Each structure stands twice: as structure tokens, then as C-alpha cells.
Amino acid sequence: MTGAAAIRASNMETRSELAPDETERLSGEIVAALKTVFDPEMPADIYELGLIYKVELNDDHGVDVVMTLTTPNCPSAGEMPQMVENAVASVPGVGVVNVNLVWDPAWSPDRMSDEARLVLNMW
């Protein structure tokens, strides 16, 4: 996707040659969908926890998500990528969703937003 426009929101990057208003709408709705997925062991959503490393919106409306978990031993490691895929796929106008679970770089609490720190009382 050379020459693609990029929009950054916290830990999200979307790249697409779609119209800017369509990219902005989809980006906002994708972030909102990601915020509906919660880590079962923490009362915070995966987006605010910083578990989403990258989101790419492709020209065909497909979405590629790169994410991690708080630890490789996370009991929901098998379910979480599917939950993310389902949440993003529920956004009207989104095509095929691919979720890639990575361990490098390792997640750390430094990736959490202030909102997650507040919810988890980690100041």
C-alpha cells in the first residue's frame, strides 16, 4: 500500500487509500469494537491495556490486527484472537479480518493507557 494515508490513535495505526472520511469512520468504529473485548483476568479492555500493537485497514476493507497478550501463559490465549476477530468483523463495512498474535515485543504495563491504569489502580 504505497502512498497510503495513515491515521494514528494511541497504539493504533491504520493505512488505507480509502477516502479519508471512510478511513476515519472505520478507524473509530474498529477502536470502539476493540474496546468491547476485555481481558478475562483484568477489568480493562484490550485496547486500553495496550494489547493491540497495530491495526491496518486495507483498500479492500480487510483489517489486519497485530496483538499480544499480557503473558504467553494467559489462559485465554486460544480464545482472545477469535474474540478480537469477531469484534472487528462486526463493524459495518469491514471485510476479512486477520489477527496475528505475537510475543515480540513482549507486553509490559508501560503500554497501558491512563484509563487502564485508573481502572486497575496502578498509579
C-alpha positions in Angstrom: 0.0 0.0 0.0 2.4 2.7 -1.1 1.2 6.2 -0.7 -1.5 5.3 1.8 -2.8 7.8 4.3 -2.1 7.0 7.9 -4.1 7.8 11.0 -2.8 7.3 14.5 -4.9 6.9 17.6 -3.0 5.8 20.7 -1.5 2.4 19.8 -3.4 2.1 16.5 -2.2 2.8 13.0 -4.5 2.4 10.0 -3.3 2.6 6.5 -5.6 2.9 3.5 -6.1 4.7 0.3 -9.9 4.8 1.1 -11.5 8.2 1.3 -10.3 10.0 4.5 -13.8 10.2 5.9 -14.4 6.5 5.4 -11.0 5.7 6.9 -11.8 7.9 9.9 -15.2 6.3 10.4 -14.0 2.8 10.1 -11.0 3.5 12.4 -13.2 4.9 15.1 -15.6 2.0 14.9 -12.8 -0.5 14.9 -11.3 1.0 18.1 -14.8 1.0 19.7 -15.2 -2.6 18.7 -11.8 -3.5 20.2 -12.8 -1.7 23.4 -15.6 -4.3 23.8 -13.1 -7.1 24.3 -11.9 -7.5 27.9 -9.0 -9.5 29.3 -10.8 -12.1 31.4 -8.3 -11.6 34.2 -8.4 -7.8 34.3 -11.3 -5.4 34.4 -9.9 -3.4 31.4 -10.4 -3.7 27.7 -7.6 -5.0 25.5 -7.2 -1.7 23.6 -6.6 0.3 26.8 -4.3 -2.4 28.1 -2.1 -1.9 25.1 -2.5 -5.4 23.8 -3.2 -4.1 20.3 0.1 -3.4 18.6 -1.2 -2.5 15.1 -4.3 -2.3 13.1 -4.2 -1.9 9.3 -7.2 -1.1 7.2 -6.7 -2.3 3.7 -8.1 -0.9 0.5 -10.5 -3.8 0.2 -11.8 -3.0 3.7 -9.9 -6.0 5.1 -8.3 -5.5 8.5 -5.1 -6.9 9.8 -4.6 -6.8 13.6 -1.3 -7.5 15.4 -1.8 -8.1 19.0 -0.3 -9.7 22.1 -1.4 -10.9 25.5 -0.1 -10.0 28.9 1.8 -13.3 29.1 2.3 -16.3 26.9 0.8 -18.4 29.7 -2.5 -16.4 29.5 -5.4 -18.9 29.9 -7.4 -17.1 27.2 -4.6 -17.3 24.6 -6.6 -19.7 22.4 -9.8 -17.6 22.6 -8.6 -14.0 22.6 -7.6 -13.7 18.9 -11.0 -15.1 17.9 -12.8 -12.6 20.2 -10.8 -9.8 18.5 -11.6 -11.1 15.0 -15.3 -11.3 15.8 -15.4 -7.8 17.4 -13.6 -6.2 14.4 -15.7 -8.2 11.9 -18.9 -6.8 13.5 -18.1 -3.3 12.3 -20.3 -2.5 9.2 -18.1 -2.2 6.1 -15.2 -4.3 7.4 -14.1 -7.1 5.1 -11.9 -10.1 6.1 -10.2 -9.7 9.4 -6.8 -11.3 10.1 -5.5 -11.4 13.7 -1.8 -12.2 14.3 -0.8 -13.0 17.9 2.8 -12.0 18.6 5.1 -12.2 21.6 7.8 -9.8 20.4 7.9 -7.2 21.7 6.7 -8.5 25.0 3.8 -6.7 26.6 4.6 -4.6 29.6 2.4 -2.3 31.8 4.0 0.7 30.2 1.8 0.1 27.2 -1.4 0.7 29.3 -3.4 3.9 28.9 -4.1 6.2 31.8 -7.7 4.9 31.6 -6.5 1.3 32.2 -4.2 2.4 35.0 -7.1 4.1 36.7 -9.4 1.0 36.4 -6.6 -1.2 37.7 -5.5 1.2 40.4 -1.9 1.1 39.0 -0.7 4.6 39.6 
